[in-house]
Amino acid sequence: MVVFDGAARSPAYFFNEKILCGLGRGLAETNRLHPEGRSRALAAITRFALLAAEMHLTSLTMVATAAVREAIDGEAFKAEVEAATGLEMDIIPGSEEARLSAQGVLLGWPGARGLVCDIGGSSMELAEIGDNTVGRRVSTTLGPFRLQQIKGGKKGLKAHIAATLKQVATEVGTGHKALYLVGGSWRALARLDMARRGYPLTVLHEYEMTPKSIRKTIDWLATQDLRKLREQTGISPERIALVPLATVVLRQLLNVFRPREIFISSYGIREGILFEQMPEDLRARDPLIEACRHLEGASARVPGFGRRLFEFLQPLYRHAPPERMRLIKAACLLHDVNWRAHPDYRSESCFDTATRANLGGLDHKGRVYLGLALMNRYKSPGADSRLTPVLKLLNDEEIRHAIMLGRAMRFGAMFSLGRPDHAGELRYFPKKKVLELVLRPASRPLFGEVAEQRFQSLAKTLGVTTVLRVGRAQSSKGSVAADEPASG
C-alpha cells in the first residue's frame, strides 16, 4: 500500500509498504491463486485497510492485476477481500495495467519517449509513450511465475519468450530508442548491475544502462553465487530468486526491440493511478521544480526566497541552455532547506538531499550537479574523498559550473534576506571579464565584509574582476542605474 501526501505533481510517499505474496505462483498449472499467497495477501490487505482507516484518507483505490485477473478463483478472492475490508477491489484488464504503468513513468519523467516494460509476477506489460501520452499497449504472460512452468528447458524457454515478443513487436512497434523498465525484478537486476560496475550512486530511479552493459551483467550473473549477491545488495530472497528468469526475458527484449538506452523507473502503476487523478494543468508542471517548491515551503527559513534568488542570479546565466536553467532554479529553491543541520555537516547534508531525495524528473548527473552546487552554497568541500567516485558522473566543465552556482547562491543568499533584486543588481560582462554589482544607496550597508568576501569568491570562480557601484532605482522591477562608482 502506498499513501501519497496529496496529489502533487511530484508526490511524497507518506506511507509505503510492499509484501511479495506470490499470488501467481503455480497459476500456469492450477489456474488458481496460490493458497499460501492468497492467505498472505488477504492478511496484508486487511492490515492495510485498518491502517488506511486510521489515517482518515480522503480516497482509497485498490486494484488487482494479472494473477487475480486470470485465476478461476480470482472473483472469489475479490469477494473475500471486499467482505473482510468493506472496500471495493477493481480487477483491471491487461491493457489498462499497461496504460497505468506507462502513466506512472510519465508522472516522474516528463518528455519520456520510447517503450515501457512493466514486469510483474504473472504478466509483463508493454506500452508506447511519447508527447506525454500513452499509445499502443499490450499485456503478455511473460511474468516469471508463468515462465517457471514452460516446458523444454532453457531452449524451450528462450523460444517461447522470443516468439511472444516477436508477436508483441507487431502490436507496439520496434525502433524505440529508449526502454523504460518498471517492476521489482528489473529493479533487482539494476542493483546487481550497479554492484558489478561499482556504480557510486545507488538511486534506482533514472538509472541508465546500455545494452552492452546489461548484457555483460547478465553474463556475469551466470557465474555468481546469488546468495552472496543477495547479502551484498540487500535484495530480498523472493525477489532475487526471479532474477535469472528476468535476465532471459531482458536479453530477448534487447534482441527484438534493439533500444539504444535503457532506464529504470521507480514509478509504475501506483503512480499511474495518481497521475490519472491529476487535472491537466497539474500534469503539465515540472515534477522537479514542484518537488523543490514543496521542500522549500516545508523546510526553508524564508519560503519563496528561492524564486527571488533565482531572479537575482539571472544575469550570470543569460546563455545557459534550458536544462541547465532548470537545475539552477531547482538549486535556488533548495538552497536553504538544510539550515537546521549542524554547521559542520550542513554541506554534506545538502549533498545527500539532492542525491538521495525522492525527486522526479532528475537524472543521476543532475542529482550530482545539484548536490555539488548546494554543498558550495555553504562551503567548499575541498578534497573530500567521499565525493571522488560520484563526481566522476560529471565532466570538468559541469563541476566548475556547479561550484560557480554554489558560490553565486552563497553570495546572493547572504547579501540580502529580503529581495536581493531590490537591494541591488548583478551585471555580468563575460567578454570584458567583469562582474558588476550595482547597489541602491539605501542598500549600501548590506555589502559588508562577509558579503564582499563572497562576491570576490564568486568573481574568482568566474575568472573576472569586480566593480561595485551605488546607483539609483530605474524601474519598478527593482533594477538600478549606475550613478557613481563606490569601489572596484
Buried (B, 14 or more C-beta within 10 A) or exposed (E): BBBBEEBBBBBBEEBEEEBBBBBBBBBBEBEBBBEEBBEBBBEBBBBBBEBBEEEEEEEBEBBBBBBBBBBEBBEBBBEBBBEEBEBEBEBBEBBBBBBBBBBBBBBBBBEBBBBBBBBBBBBBBBBBBBEBEBBBBBBBBBBBBBBBEBEEEEEEBBEBBBEBBEEBBEEBEEEBEBBBBBBBBBBBBBBBBBBBEEBBBBBBBBBBBEBEBBBBBBEBBEEBEBEEBBEEBEBEEBBBBBBBBBBBBBBBBBBBBEBEBBBBBBBBBBBBBBBBEBEEEEBEBBBBBBBBBBBBEEBBEBBEBBBBBBBBBBBBBEEBEEEBBBBBBBBBBBBBBBBEBEEEEBBBBBBBBBBEBBBBBBBBBBBBBBBBBBBBBBBBBEEEEEBEEBBEBBEEEBBBBBBBBBBBBBBBBBBBEEBBBBBBBBBBEEEEEBBBBBBBBEBBEBBEEEBBEBBBBBBEBBEBBBBBBBBEBBEEEBBBEBBEEBEE
